[in-house]
């Protein structure tokens, strides 16, 4: 029995037009930028009519397993090799999706992601290193990312009730202003 470590080929975060928001490749399957852009366009085109909003969808595209989920004007994709376990790839997607939601206080849209692109990219660094999966628990990922060295930053999992209420109040106020 041949046992290997599951590897992720790439993570794509595209907008509602299929343009890049945050992208990381972990393999040389797409050596040139043109190859990467063509792959992103291909995957987006094949999935844009999907209704993968509440649950992640799994598909086989161009010989790769692609797990994807949409929220607002963003499309999240995680790609694994054709021999990878779909559940593991789906767990990576869910961890990334949930961690971004925690860090952006459930205000996940293109504008918020671009304003906090550093946090999103740090999320990816906490989840995957060179294609190897390091962590999939969204609370752990968000906690590590939110600890940027400043004493004023409190990890999300250690917020006091007052801080949690302030966060909820801020989210409610934003939703009213939209």
Buried (B, 14 or more C-beta within 10 A) or exposed (E): EEEEEBBBBBBBBBBBEBEEBBBBBBBEBBEEEEEBBEBBEBBBEBBEEEEBEEEBBBBEBEEBBBBBBBBBBBBBBBBBBEEBEBEBBBBBBBBBBBBBBBBBBBBBBBEBBEEBEEBBBBBBEBBBEEBEBBBBEBBBBBBBBBEEEEEEEBBBEEBEEEEEEEBEEEBEEEEEEE
